Amino acid sequence: MAEFKLDLARQERIGLDEAIFCAGKTADQIAAILDSFPAGGGLLLTRLDGAKFEALPARLRSALDYEPLSRTAILGTPRPARALAPVAVVMAGTSDVPMGREACRTLMFNGQPHTAFTDIGVAGLWRLLDRIEEIRRAPVVIVAAGMDAALVSVMGGLVGAPVVALPTSVGYGVAEGGMPALHSALASCAPGVAVVNIDNGYGAACAALRICNLLARRDVAPPAGASHFVTP
């Protein structure tokens, strides 16, 4: 079995806890990692598909909070929720929910409140406009969108908070695989939009967490229309 070394000092170093990317790992390797984790802490697992979860020993399965939709699992207790304004996780369509849920679960594990907005893509723009004032109160907005990812540019032009684009692999024909969504997000005419890799809900959440951690430390004034940020 391949050796592994957990990064238990990551929180102290960069403000983010260790997480285990399970794709490419065997069930035996994942089990060994879980068994080696110190008691009393919390550990996030991403890209843990159902077959690998079922292949884990029963004692480990019962110890995990597993969500099949996002393919995430949590060992132990997440960090307590912080007194910060919720991050907005905006999902263009229901097909984008698995990637958006990965972002939501990552935020929750790290103690960052969030609000999920589902099925408000540009095909029915009124759905977004009905929720835009609520979204504007968020300190960071994650936008999960596939196909042409038009929602990224629209959101980037409507909110003052940092926007993290999460292009997804959702779509027909040329949109399959997420490259058009990625290119669209990268080519956005909305200034200052940050982009993570295709389907990387974990990475989008970590970008939002870095921003929220900075706001918590410095008690930075919120953007126009946003609620006040409270230093924990």
N, C-alpha and C positions, 0 to 999 in steps of 0.2 A: 504493500500500500504506500502511496506517495506520502511524503512528510508534509506537514502543514504547521504554520505558526500563526496563532491568532494575534491580531493587532489590538491588544487590550489598552494601549495608551492613546488610541486614536481620538477619543473624546477630549482628553487633556490637550492633545496637540492641535486638532483642527475643529473641535466642537461637534464632531459627528461620531456616533458609535460604530463599532465594527459591524459589518453585515456580511453574510455568506451568499455568494452567487452560486446557485446549485446546478445550473446548466453545465454539463460537461463533467460533473462529479457523479460517482456511483452512490447508490444508497448506503453501501458500507462506509465510504469515505465521509458522507454526511453524518452518519451515525457516530463515527469516531470523533468528528469535530464537536458534535453536540455533547458527547460524553466527556470531552476534555474541557468544556466551558466551565468556568468557576461558578459554584453555586451562589445564588442570590442576585446574579446580574440578569440582564436582558440581552437577547440576541435576535436580530432580524435575518430571516432567510428569504431570498428572492429567487424567482424562476424555479420554484420547487413544484414540478408537475405532479399530477395525481398518482401516477404509477410509482414514482420514487417515494412519495409520501406513504403509500400503502406498503412499500417494501421495507420501510423502517420498522424496527422492533416496536411491539405494542406499547412498551413502557415509554418510548420516545414519542410515539404518535399521541399518546394521552397527555403528554407534557406540552404539546405544541398547540397554539391557537392558529389553525390552518384555514386559509380562505382560498378555495379552488379558483374563483374568478380571477383574482390577481396573482395567483400562484405564489403567495407569500405566507410565511409562517413566523410566529413569534414564540421564542422560548423565554420563559420568565416573565417579568413585569416590565411594561413600557415605562418610560420616564413620565413623571407626573405632568399633567397639563400645565402649561405656563400661562401667566396672565398677559397674553398678547392677543392682538386682533387676529382673527382667523385668516389663513391663506385661502384664496379662492382657487379651487380646482375646477376648471371649466372644460367640459367634454362636449365636442361638437355633436356627436351622435351616440346612440346606445352602443354601437360597435366599438367606440373608443373607450368604453367603460373599463375593460380589463387593464389597460395601461393607466387610465386615470386612477383606478383603485390602487394600483401599485404605488402611485404617488401619495394617495390618501393614507394608505397603511404605513408608508415610510414616515410621513409627517406625524401620524398618531404615535408611532413607536418612539419618536424623538420628543414627544411632549408638546408638539406644535399644533394648536387648534386649526381646524380647516373647515371650509364649507364647500360641498360638492354641488356643481350645477351641471345637470345632465340634459342632453338633447336640445341644445340651444344654438345649433349651427346656422350658417348663413342661408341655407335653403329656405328657412322660415325666419327671417331676420327679426320679426316681431317678438319671437321667443327670447332673443337676447335683450332686446330693448325693454322687455318687461322686467328683466332682472338686473339691468346695468347699474342702477344706483346702489344696489346691494353689493355688486361686484366691486364697484369703485371704493368701497370702504375697506377693501383688503390691502394689506401691506405689500403683498406679492400676488401675482396672478399666473397660474400655470394653465396653459391652453393645450389640450390634447385634441388633435385634429388630423384626420387622414385625407384621402383624395387630393384636392388642391390645397388643403390647409388654409383656405381663405380666412377662416376665423382668426387666425394669428394676426394678420395685418389689420383686420377690423378692430380687434381688441387692442392692438398696439396704438391705434388712433383714437381710442375712446377713454382709456384710463391713464392716470398719471403714475401709478405704481409700476415697479419693474415687472415685465412680462417675460415668462419663460416658456418658449415654444416646445411642445412635445409632439413632434410629428409621428404619426402612427402608420402602420402598414395596411390600413383599411382602404379598400377601393377595388373597382373593376379594372380589368385590362391593364393599361399603362400605369394605373395608380397602384397596382399590386406591389407589395414589397416596401412601400413607403418612400421611395426615392423622389417622386414628384412632390410629396408633402415636405420632405426635407429641403429640397431645392427651393420650393416656394417660401418656406420659413426663412431660409438663408437669404433669399432675394427680397424679403419684405421691404416695402417702401416706408413702413412705420419705423422711425428711428429708435435705436436702442433695444430692440428685441433680442434676447439671448436665446440660443437654440441648443438643445441637447440631441443626442442620437435617436434614431428611429426606435420607437416603443420603449424608450428608457425612462419609465415613470420614476424609478428609483433615483436616477440622476437629476431629473427635474425637481424632485422633492428636495434633494440635497442642495441644489442651487438656491432654492427658496429658503432652506434652513440656514444657509450661510448668511443670507441677507437678513433674516429675522434675528439671528444671533448677534449680528452687528448692531441692529436697531435696539435690541435688548441691552447691549452693553453701553451704548452711547445715548440712549433715549432720544434718538433723532426725531425731529418733528415730522409728522406724517404728511404725505402728499395731500393736495387740496381734495376735500371731500372725504378723507379717510378718518376713521376714529383714532383717538389718542392711543399711542403705544405706551404700555405701562412696564417699567423696568421691574423684573421679578426680584 
